[in-house]
Amino acid sequence: MDSKRYQAGLDRLNELDPGAEQHLKDTFQAICPELADLIISFPFGEVLSREGLDFQTRELATISALTAMGNCQPQLASHIKGALHIGCQPQQIVEVILQMAVYAGFPAAINGMTVAKTVFQESGILSTELSD
């Protein structure tokens, strides 16, 4: 494994979600510990560390893709939390998910919005903040 790419991925992952490395390692240790390393090295070290888009834009794109897929609720929740952590506004997240109703269908948007609502509630974001 390329240690430079791993470190770049770890830096990016920690920016999004401090402590996520250990969670990934714990999750896959018993069955496939290499998966945690691959997740850190490739998506975070190779793709999300590229220039050309800022990290907030990349996270909003990730949220839209996970919403459109419709079957990635744990990953969607994780990326919504991360997006909030790096400064994305709740209204931006809501708008990205709402737009997926047009391109991925209402069921995908409903599921995505339900995940966002749960994350917002857990984060203490009130619905009145979304209308600002």
N, C-alpha and C positions, 0 to 999 in steps of 0.2 A: 504494500500500500504506500502511496505517495504521502509522506509525512507533511510536506508543505501544503498539499491540497487538504489533508485531514485537518491541519491547524487552521487553515482559512475557513473551512466548514465549521469547525468548532467555534471559532470567533463569531461567525455569522449566526450560528444557532444560539449561542449565549446572548447575543444582542436581542434576538427574538424571544428567547425563553431561557433565562438563566437556570441551570440545573437540569435542563432537558437531556443532556448527555447521559447522566446517570439513570434517568428514567428509561431512556432507550436501551441502555445496556442491561438494566434490570429486566425489562420486558422480554428481551430476546435471549438472555443468557442461557436459559435451560434448553432452548431449541435451536437457535441459530445466532450466536453472538456476532457473527460476521455481518449480519444485516444492519445492526446499529452502526458499525464502522462504514458500511456502504452508504447508508443514509446521510451520515455526516460528511463523508468525502465527496459523493457525487452531487446530490441536489444542493447541499449547502456550500460545499467547497468549490464545486465546478460551475454550477449554474447560478445560484443565488448570489455569488460573489462577483459576478461579471459586472463590468461597467455598462452603461447604456440606459439602464433604468434605475431609479432610486429604489431603496428597499421597500418603502411604503407602496409604490406602484406595483412592485413584484408581489407583495402580499395581497393586494387587492385583486390582482390577476389570479393568484392562487385560490383566493376565496371564491372567485367567480367559477373557476374550473371545478373546484370541489363541490360547489353548489350544483353545477350543471351535471356532474357525474351522478349525484343523487344518492349515493350509497357510501358516503365517506364521512358520516357525522362525527366520529371521534377526531379525525384529521381536520375537519372543518372547524370544530370547536377550538382545537389547538391553534390553528392559524388565525382565527378571530381573536383569541386571547393575545397571540403574538402581535397581530396588527395593532391592537389597542396599546400594547406595551411599547411599540416603536413610534407611536404618535398618530396613527390613523384615527379619524374621528368616527364615532358610532354611526353618524348619518352617512358617511361615505360607504361604510360596510353595508348598511341597509340599502342604499341605492344600487350597489353592485349586485346584491342578492335579488332585489326587485327586478333589475334588468334581465336576470336569468329567466324570469317568467316568459319573456319574449322568445328567448333563444333555446331554452331547455325545457320549458313547460311549467305550468303552475304547480304541479306536484313537487318538482325540484325546488322551486322558489319557496313554497310553503315549508318544506322540510328544512331548507337553509335558514329561513326566517325564524323557525322554531329553535334551531340551534343558536342563532344569534341572540334571540330573546333570553335563552337560558344563560348564555355567557354574560350578557349585559346584566342580568339579575345577579349572577354570582359576583360580578365586578362592582356592583353597587351603582350601576348607571341607571338613572331614572328615566322613564319615558319622556318626561318634560325636557330632558337634555337633548333628546333626539330632534325636537322641533326647533331648536335654536339655529 
